Amino acid sequence: MRVLPTLLRTTSSHHPLYFQSTFANKAKYHTSSSITTTFLCSGFSTNTHPSFFMTPQTKSTPSSQKSLQTYTYTTTTNKMNTTTTTTTIATADLCDDYITSPNRLKVATPFPKFTNYGNVTSFHGEIYTVRCFESNPLVRQTLSTPGNGRVLVVDGGASTRVAILGDMLAKLAHDNNWAGVLINGCIRDSKVIGTMNVGVKALGTHPLKSSKEHLGEDGIIVSFAGVEFVPGHWLYSDEDGIVISEKPLHIPTESKL
């Protein structure tokens, strides 16, 4: 067993309750865009802190690997009297535990470089796809539907001449419960998008909006960054990169309850 050292409480203009800790052992440290902090590690124990609680979930990996555990810290906002829980999963740990598994893990190439623009930098979910080129009506149409925690992958042909997504579409993604949007193309309104609690990853920014002339296609296999994005497969994205799996590599929310 590993013991979590004393937690230090600090304040932030964005987070009424924010907790920070340093591990002596190897542990992945994540700060979510909400008021929740998640650690991904091999396992440790701690006493319950009055401001939060810890819920461990265990996922069995191949027999040659140790079991993967995610520890989610949930804090409560006194003003809102609500509780928000966010689980983040490190792509580096997924690669360590699953790269040789039957789940056929695939890693997107680092070039071209995708940049995080949303306030959520680590996100994951089931893939849904749109293919369009310098025209985004289908992106808006898709993000206007319930996302149910999915990730929308938009193949914009790597165009750097217009923006496929702006703050209005990013807000749709947030409001309709899309975990994130990955765009093989550009976005705009990046400063505003940076304040939104949704994952947005793209090749770059461009101030010019796209046309509305061509609808495009959705629900199809698209390919870029050296991998195929198949509707129904799973995408995991963080600061280190993008990982694709045929099956979910974490415990679904329903199974945690």
N, C-alpha and C positions, 0 to 999 in steps of 0.2 A: 504493500500500500504506500502511496505517496501522499504527503500531507500538504494541503494548500496553506501557504503562509498568510499572515494577517492581511486582510483586504483594506485598502485605503480608499476612503470616500472623498471625492472631489466634486466640484460643481462646474457646470458648463452652461453657456447661454442657450445651447440647443437641447441639452438633456438635464432635466430637473434632478434626476438621480443617475449618477454615473460612477461605475465601480471599476477599479483598475488593480491588477495584481501581476506579480512577476514570478515565474516558475524557475526553480533551480534546475528542474529536469527539462527534457525536450517536450515542449508543448506548443501547440499552435494557438496564437492569440488573435482574436478577432474582435472588432467593435462594430456592431450592427448599426444601421441608420436609425433604428428606434432606440428605446432606452433599455435594450437588452444586450448583454454581453455573453458570448458563447466561447467555451474552450473546447478544443478537440484534442484528446490525449489518450494515453494507454490506461489511465485509471488513477484516481486519487480519492482521498476522503477528507471531509471537513465538517465542522460543526455548523449548524444552521445560523445564519446571520439574521437579525431581526428585520432587515430591509429587503431580503430576498430569500428565495429558496432554490435548491438545486435538484434537478430531475435527471437521473442517468437513463440513457437508453443504450441497449447493446445490440450490435449487428454482427452476426457470425460471418467471418471471412473464410477463405479457403483453409483447409486443415493445416497448411504449412504456415499460416499467419496467426497472429494474436487477434482476439476479438476487438472490434472497433467500438468505442464508446463515445457518445456525444453528451456533454454536460451543458445544459441550458440554464442560464441564470435569468430569472425573471424578476423585474422590479416593478413596483406599483407607483403610479403617479398620484400623489395625494390630491391634486387639484381636480383631476379628471375622475378619480376613484375607479380607474380601469387598470387592467393588467395586460401587458403585451408580451408575447413570447416569440422569439425569432431564433431559428437554428441555422448556423452557418457551418459548412463543411469544406475543409481545405482540399483543393485539388492535389496538392503534394501528397497528402495522406492517402487519397484515393488511388493515386498512382502507386504508392508504396504497397498498398494492400490488395489491389485488384488488377494490376497491369498484366498479370499472367493468368487471371481467372477466366472461366468460361463466359463471363459477361462481355468479353471482347472490348475492353476499354480502348478508346481512341483519343489521341491528344492533338489539338489543333496546332499547326505550325505557328511560331512566334512572328513570322513575317508573312503578310503585312501585319503591322502591330495594331491590335485593338485596344482602345483606351476606355476606361470607365468614366462616364459622365454623370450618372445618377448618384444620389446620396447613398444608395446601397451598392457596395462594391463586391459583395459575395452573394450570389443567388443561384438557384437551381430549380429545375422543374421539367415537366414533360414538354417535349418539343412540338410546336406547330409552326408551319412554314408559309412564307409568302415570297413569290419571285416577282419583282417589278424592276423597271429601269427608268429612273428619273421621273417617275410618276407614282404617287402614293395613295390613290383612293382606296385600294384594297387593304392597305395598312390601317387606315382610319376605320374602315368597315370591320376589320378583324378585331382591333383593339376596343371597339365599341361593344363587343360581345363579352360575356363572362370568361375570364381567363382561368379561373379555378386553380391558380397557382402555377400555370404553365409559363413557358418561355417562348416568345415569338421570335423566330429566326427569319430575318428579312435579307434575301439575296438581291441587293441593288446593283449587281454587276460591278461592284467596286468603283462605282462612279464617284469622282470628286468634283463634279461640276454643279451639283445641286444638293440640297438637304432632303433626306427622305422623312425625317422626323423632327418635330419641333416641340415646344413646351405644351401645346394643346394636346398633341397625341400622347406625349409622355404622361400627361394628367389623366387621359383616358385609360392608359395602361395601369396607372396607380388606382384609379377609382374602380376599375373593373377586375381588380385582383389578378393582374398578370405579374408574375414574379420578376420578369425582366424582358428586355428586348435586345437582341443582338443584331446589328445592322452591318452588312457588307456594303458600306457606303458612308455617307456623312449625315450629321445632324446639325441643327442650329438651336438658338436660344439656350446654349450650354450653361450659362450662368444660372438661369432659372431652373433648368433640369437638375443642376447640382444641388438644389435644395429639396428635391422631391424624393420621397422614400420608395424608390423603385430602381431596379437595375437597368441601366442603359449603357450599352457598349457599342462603339462604332469605330470606323477608321479615322475619322477626323470631323472637323466642323466646316460649314460653308454657310454664308448668310443668305444665299438665294434659295427660295423655296422651290419644290419640285412642281412639275405640271400635273394636271388632273385628267390628261387625255386618255391614258391607257390603264385598264384595270389591273392586268397582271394575272398571275395564277396563285392558288393557295392549296395547301394540303399535299404538296408534291415533294419529292426528294430534291434537295439543293446541295451543291458542293462548292466549297471554298475553304481556304486555309488548310488544304490537304486532307479534309475529312468530308464525309457525307452527313448531312443533317436530315434524319428520317423522322417524319411525324410519328409520334408514339415512343420514340427513343427519349433518353434523358440527357439533359445538359447541365453541367456544373461549371460555374465560372467564378473566379476570384481574381485577386491581384496578380497571381502567378500565371494564369492562363485559362484555357477552356478544355474541358474533358467531356467526351461523349460516351454513353453506355447504352446498350440495348435494353437494359433493365435498370430500375431504380437501385441505387447503391446505399440507400439509407432506409430507415424504418418509416413507412408512411405515417402521417399524423394520426390516422384512425387507430393504428396499432399501439400508439403510445398511451391512449386513454384507458 
